Amino acid sequence: MGLGYVGLPLVIALAEAGIEVVAVDNDVSKVEALRRGESYIADAPASALRAVDDRIEATTQYSALMDVEAILLCVPTPLTPNREPDLSALVGAAAGVAEVLQAGQLVVLESTS
């Protein structure tokens, strides 16, 4: 969950390791770029993405996570003007995952929070 500067390289690395990956983000433009094999992150070359795109399902739908073994939350936690973490993206992602979470699934928070 989350296809930013942490999530997208992680998606590619997992797919390179032979793992089937469901990549979820609420940003439609990121999902569409991923489907086209286009990278918008410098540390995730488009050539690497295209080499494994047959192992990646990109979507905006949390329901696609119902049958996965593990869910990695890779969402931003920027600082507010008061220098406190803004957890709104994390809370939103957790709420979406909670709606589809199944017994036995592993959930990992990959965030600086």
Biotite code that builds the C-alpha atoms (Angstrom):
import biotite.structure as struc

atoms = struc.array([
    struc.Atom([0.000, 0.000, 0.000], chain_id="A", res_id=1, res_name="MET", atom_name="CA", element="C"),
    struc.Atom([1.583, 3.249, -1.172], chain_id="A", res_id=2, res_name="GLY", atom_name="CA", element="C"),
    struc.Atom([3.577, 3.710, -4.351], chain_id="A", res_id=3, res_name="LEU", atom_name="CA", element="C"),
    struc.Atom([5.883, 6.564, -3.429], chain_id="A", res_id=4, res_name="GLY", atom_name="CA", element="C"),
    struc.Atom([9.654, 6.683, -2.979], chain_id="A", res_id=5, res_name="TYR", atom_name="CA", element="C"),
    struc.Atom([9.569, 3.715, -0.560], chain_id="A", res_id=6, res_name="VAL", atom_name="CA", element="C"),
    struc.Atom([6.692, 1.685, -1.992], chain_id="A", res_id=7, res_name="GLY", atom_name="CA", element="C"),
    struc.Atom([7.542, 1.659, -5.689], chain_id="A", res_id=8, res_name="LEU", atom_name="CA", element="C"),
    struc.Atom([11.166, 0.455, -5.314], chain_id="A", res_id=9, res_name="PRO", atom_name="CA", element="C"),
    struc.Atom([9.915, -2.162, -2.839], chain_id="A", res_id=10, res_name="LEU", atom_name="CA", element="C"),
    struc.Atom([7.286, -3.357, -5.331], chain_id="A", res_id=11, res_name="VAL", atom_name="CA", element="C"),
    struc.Atom([9.987, -3.753, -7.989], chain_id="A", res_id=12, res_name="ILE", atom_name="CA", element="C"),
    struc.Atom([12.383, -5.548, -5.616], chain_id="A", res_id=13, res_name="ALA", atom_name="CA", element="C"),
    struc.Atom([9.688, -8.002, -4.524], chain_id="A", res_id=14, res_name="LEU", atom_name="CA", element="C"),
    struc.Atom([8.680, -8.682, -8.131], chain_id="A", res_id=15, res_name="ALA", atom_name="CA", element="C"),
    struc.Atom([12.351, -9.167, -9.074], chain_id="A", res_id=16, res_name="GLU", atom_name="CA", element="C"),
    struc.Atom([12.509, -11.813, -6.323], chain_id="A", res_id=17, res_name="ALA", atom_name="CA", element="C"),
    struc.Atom([9.679, -13.662, -8.080], chain_id="A", res_id=18, res_name="GLY", atom_name="CA", element="C"),
    struc.Atom([6.877, -12.556, -5.780], chain_id="A", res_id=19, res_name="ILE", atom_name="CA", element="C"),
    struc.Atom([3.464, -11.700, -7.202], chain_id="A", res_id=20, res_name="GLU", atom_name="CA", element="C"),
    struc.Atom([2.722, -8.163, -5.967], chain_id="A", res_id=21, res_name="VAL", atom_name="CA", element="C"),
    struc.Atom([-0.550, -6.285, -5.556], chain_id="A", res_id=22, res_name="VAL", atom_name="CA", element="C"),
    struc.Atom([0.354, -2.590, -5.594], chain_id="A", res_id=23, res_name="ALA", atom_name="CA", element="C"),
    struc.Atom([-2.309, -0.292, -4.143], chain_id="A", res_id=24, res_name="VAL", atom_name="CA", element="C"),
    struc.Atom([-2.350, 3.498, -4.070], chain_id="A", res_id=25, res_name="ASP", atom_name="CA", element="C"),
    struc.Atom([-5.160, 6.033, -3.886], chain_id="A", res_id=26, res_name="ASN", atom_name="CA", element="C"),
    struc.Atom([-3.391, 8.194, -6.487], chain_id="A", res_id=27, res_name="ASP", atom_name="CA", element="C"),
    struc.Atom([-4.881, 7.122, -9.828], chain_id="A", res_id=28, res_name="VAL", atom_name="CA", element="C"),
    struc.Atom([-2.033, 8.717, -11.791], chain_id="A", res_id=29, res_name="SER", atom_name="CA", element="C"),
    struc.Atom([0.551, 6.547, -9.985], chain_id="A", res_id=30, res_name="LYS", atom_name="CA", element="C"),
    struc.Atom([-1.463, 3.401, -10.606], chain_id="A", res_id=31, res_name="VAL", atom_name="CA", element="C"),
    struc.Atom([-1.908, 4.268, -14.290], chain_id="A", res_id=32, res_name="GLU", atom_name="CA", element="C"),
    struc.Atom([1.811, 5.042, -14.675], chain_id="A", res_id=33, res_name="ALA", atom_name="CA", element="C"),
    struc.Atom([2.687, 1.710, -13.083], chain_id="A", res_id=34, res_name="LEU", atom_name="CA", element="C"),
    struc.Atom([0.319, -0.093, -15.443], chain_id="A", res_id=35, res_name="ARG", atom_name="CA", element="C"),
    struc.Atom([2.062, 1.599, -18.387], chain_id="A", res_id=36, res_name="ARG", atom_name="CA", element="C"),
    struc.Atom([5.490, 0.593, -17.076], chain_id="A", res_id=37, res_name="GLY", atom_name="CA", element="C"),
    struc.Atom([6.439, 4.194, -16.355], chain_id="A", res_id=38, res_name="GLU", atom_name="CA", element="C"),
    struc.Atom([8.386, 5.160, -13.267], chain_id="A", res_id=39, res_name="SER", atom_name="CA", element="C"),
    struc.Atom([8.061, 8.504, -11.512], chain_id="A", res_id=40, res_name="TYR", atom_name="CA", element="C"),
    struc.Atom([10.712, 7.698, -8.866], chain_id="A", res_id=41, res_name="ILE", atom_name="CA", element="C"),
    struc.Atom([14.429, 8.175, -9.609], chain_id="A", res_id=42, res_name="ALA", atom_name="CA", element="C"),
    struc.Atom([15.419, 5.089, -7.584], chain_id="A", res_id=43, res_name="ASP", atom_name="CA", element="C"),
    struc.Atom([13.019, 2.897, -9.551], chain_id="A", res_id=44, res_name="ALA", atom_name="CA", element="C"),
    struc.Atom([14.090, 2.789, -13.207], chain_id="A", res_id=45, res_name="PRO", atom_name="CA", element="C"),
    struc.Atom([11.346, 2.191, -15.742], chain_id="A", res_id=46, res_name="ALA", atom_name="CA", element="C"),
    struc.Atom([13.463, -0.561, -17.314], chain_id="A", res_id=47, res_name="SER", atom_name="CA", element="C"),
    struc.Atom([13.433, -2.480, -14.009], chain_id="A", res_id=48, res_name="ALA", atom_name="CA", element="C"),
    struc.Atom([9.696, -1.948, -13.691], chain_id="A", res_id=49, res_name="LEU", atom_name="CA", element="C"),
    struc.Atom([8.975, -3.142, -17.222], chain_id="A", res_id=50, res_name="ARG", atom_name="CA", element="C"),
    struc.Atom([11.130, -6.243, -16.660], chain_id="A", res_id=51, res_name="ALA", atom_name="CA", element="C"),
    struc.Atom([8.784, -7.448, -13.900], chain_id="A", res_id=52, res_name="VAL", atom_name="CA", element="C"),
    struc.Atom([5.450, -5.852, -14.791], chain_id="A", res_id=53, res_name="ASP", atom_name="CA", element="C"),
    struc.Atom([3.890, -9.278, -15.371], chain_id="A", res_id=54, res_name="ASP", atom_name="CA", element="C"),
    struc.Atom([4.216, -9.908, -11.602], chain_id="A", res_id=55, res_name="ARG", atom_name="CA", element="C"),
    struc.Atom([2.594, -6.619, -10.550], chain_id="A", res_id=56, res_name="ILE", atom_name="CA", element="C"),
    struc.Atom([-1.110, -5.856, -10.299], chain_id="A", res_id=57, res_name="GLU", atom_name="CA", element="C"),
    struc.Atom([-1.624, -2.109, -9.770], chain_id="A", res_id=58, res_name="ALA", atom_name="CA", element="C"),
    struc.Atom([-4.933, -0.833, -8.450], chain_id="A", res_id=59, res_name="THR", atom_name="CA", element="C"),
    struc.Atom([-6.664, 1.763, -6.304], chain_id="A", res_id=60, res_name="THR", atom_name="CA", element="C"),
    struc.Atom([-8.927, -0.875, -4.756], chain_id="A", res_id=61, res_name="GLN", atom_name="CA", element="C"),
    struc.Atom([-8.240, -2.130, -1.226], chain_id="A", res_id=62, res_name="TYR", atom_name="CA", element="C"),
    struc.Atom([-10.338, -5.201, -2.014], chain_id="A", res_id=63, res_name="SER", atom_name="CA", element="C"),
    struc.Atom([-7.397, -6.517, -4.079], chain_id="A", res_id=64, res_name="ALA", atom_name="CA", element="C"),
    struc.Atom([-5.569, -7.068, -0.770], chain_id="A", res_id=65, res_name="LEU", atom_name="CA", element="C"),
    struc.Atom([-8.031, -9.631, 0.565], chain_id="A", res_id=66, res_name="MET", atom_name="CA", element="C"),
    struc.Atom([-6.063, -12.655, -0.644], chain_id="A", res_id=67, res_name="ASP", atom_name="CA", element="C"),
    struc.Atom([-2.466, -11.505, -0.105], chain_id="A", res_id=68, res_name="VAL", atom_name="CA", element="C"),
    struc.Atom([-0.188, -12.931, 2.579], chain_id="A", res_id=69, res_name="GLU", atom_name="CA", element="C"),
    struc.Atom([1.350, -9.635, 3.689], chain_id="A", res_id=70, res_name="ALA", atom_name="CA", element="C"),
    struc.Atom([0.457, -5.956, 3.441], chain_id="A", res_id=71, res_name="ILE", atom_name="CA", element="C"),
    struc.Atom([3.229, -3.377, 3.600], chain_id="A", res_id=72, res_name="LEU", atom_name="CA", element="C"),
    struc.Atom([2.043, 0.144, 4.432], chain_id="A", res_id=73, res_name="LEU", atom_name="CA", element="C"),
    struc.Atom([4.420, 2.571, 2.721], chain_id="A", res_id=74, res_name="CYS", atom_name="CA", element="C"),
    struc.Atom([2.663, 5.883, 3.195], chain_id="A", res_id=75, res_name="VAL", atom_name="CA", element="C"),
    struc.Atom([4.124, 9.297, 3.991], chain_id="A", res_id=76, res_name="PRO", atom_name="CA", element="C"),
    struc.Atom([4.223, 10.756, 7.483], chain_id="A", res_id=77, res_name="THR", atom_name="CA", element="C"),
    struc.Atom([5.476, 14.294, 6.868], chain_id="A", res_id=78, res_name="PRO", atom_name="CA", element="C"),
    struc.Atom([5.942, 16.777, 9.664], chain_id="A", res_id=79, res_name="LEU", atom_name="CA", element="C"),
    struc.Atom([3.296, 19.389, 10.359], chain_id="A", res_id=80, res_name="THR", atom_name="CA", element="C"),
    struc.Atom([4.262, 23.052, 10.819], chain_id="A", res_id=81, res_name="PRO", atom_name="CA", element="C"),
    struc.Atom([4.430, 22.209, 14.553], chain_id="A", res_id=82, res_name="ASN", atom_name="CA", element="C"),
    struc.Atom([7.073, 19.527, 13.763], chain_id="A", res_id=83, res_name="ARG", atom_name="CA", element="C"),
    struc.Atom([4.717, 16.685, 14.656], chain_id="A", res_id=84, res_name="GLU", atom_name="CA", element="C"),
    struc.Atom([4.076, 13.750, 12.289], chain_id="A", res_id=85, res_name="PRO", atom_name="CA", element="C"),
    struc.Atom([1.020, 14.094, 10.084], chain_id="A", res_id=86, res_name="ASP", atom_name="CA", element="C"),
    struc.Atom([-0.479, 10.624, 10.394], chain_id="A", res_id=87, res_name="LEU", atom_name="CA", element="C"),
    struc.Atom([-3.513, 11.260, 8.178], chain_id="A", res_id=88, res_name="SER", atom_name="CA", element="C"),
    struc.Atom([-2.204, 9.124, 5.283], chain_id="A", res_id=89, res_name="ALA", atom_name="CA", element="C"),
    struc.Atom([-1.348, 6.310, 7.686], chain_id="A", res_id=90, res_name="LEU", atom_name="CA", element="C"),
    struc.Atom([-4.733, 6.467, 9.403], chain_id="A", res_id=91, res_name="VAL", atom_name="CA", element="C"),
    struc.Atom([-6.482, 6.475, 6.013], chain_id="A", res_id=92, res_name="GLY", atom_name="CA", element="C"),
    struc.Atom([-4.481, 3.519, 4.714], chain_id="A", res_id=93, res_name="ALA", atom_name="CA", element="C"),
    struc.Atom([-5.001, 1.572, 7.943], chain_id="A", res_id=94, res_name="ALA", atom_name="CA", element="C"),
    struc.Atom([-8.748, 2.189, 7.776], chain_id="A", res_id=95, res_name="ALA", atom_name="CA", element="C"),
    struc.Atom([-8.877, 0.955, 4.188], chain_id="A", res_id=96, res_name="GLY", atom_name="CA", element="C"),
    struc.Atom([-6.838, -2.136, 5.003], chain_id="A", res_id=97, res_name="VAL", atom_name="CA", element="C"),
    struc.Atom([-8.959, -2.848, 8.096], chain_id="A", res_id=98, res_name="ALA", atom_name="CA", element="C"),
    struc.Atom([-12.019, -3.218, 5.875], chain_id="A", res_id=99, res_name="GLU", atom_name="CA", element="C"),
    struc.Atom([-10.456, -6.119, 3.938], chain_id="A", res_id=100, res_name="VAL", atom_name="CA", element="C"),
    struc.Atom([-8.010, -7.613, 6.447], chain_id="A", res_id=101, res_name="LEU", atom_name="CA", element="C"),
    struc.Atom([-8.196, -11.386, 6.806], chain_id="A", res_id=102, res_name="GLN", atom_name="CA", element="C"),
    struc.Atom([-7.091, -13.628, 9.663], chain_id="A", res_id=103, res_name="ALA", atom_name="CA", element="C"),
    struc.Atom([-3.438, -14.601, 9.290], chain_id="A", res_id=104, res_name="GLY", atom_name="CA", element="C"),
    struc.Atom([-2.363, -11.694, 7.093], chain_id="A", res_id=105, res_name="GLN", atom_name="CA", element="C"),
    struc.Atom([0.805, -9.891, 8.130], chain_id="A", res_id=106, res_name="LEU", atom_name="CA", element="C"),
    struc.Atom([0.681, -6.076, 8.203], chain_id="A", res_id=107, res_name="VAL", atom_name="CA", element="C"),
    struc.Atom([3.965, -4.162, 8.293], chain_id="A", res_id=108, res_name="VAL", atom_name="CA", element="C"),
    struc.Atom([4.351, -0.421, 8.712], chain_id="A", res_id=109, res_name="LEU", atom_name="CA", element="C"),
    struc.Atom([7.169, 0.850, 6.464], chain_id="A", res_id=110, res_name="GLU", atom_name="CA", element="C"),
    struc.Atom([7.135, 4.449, 7.613], chain_id="A", res_id=111, res_name="SER", atom_name="CA", element="C"),
    struc.Atom([9.288, 6.917, 9.454], chain_id="A", res_id=112, res_name="THR", atom_name="CA", element="C"),
    struc.Atom([6.523, 7.301, 12.046], chain_id="A", res_id=113, res_name="SER", atom_name="CA", element="C"),
])
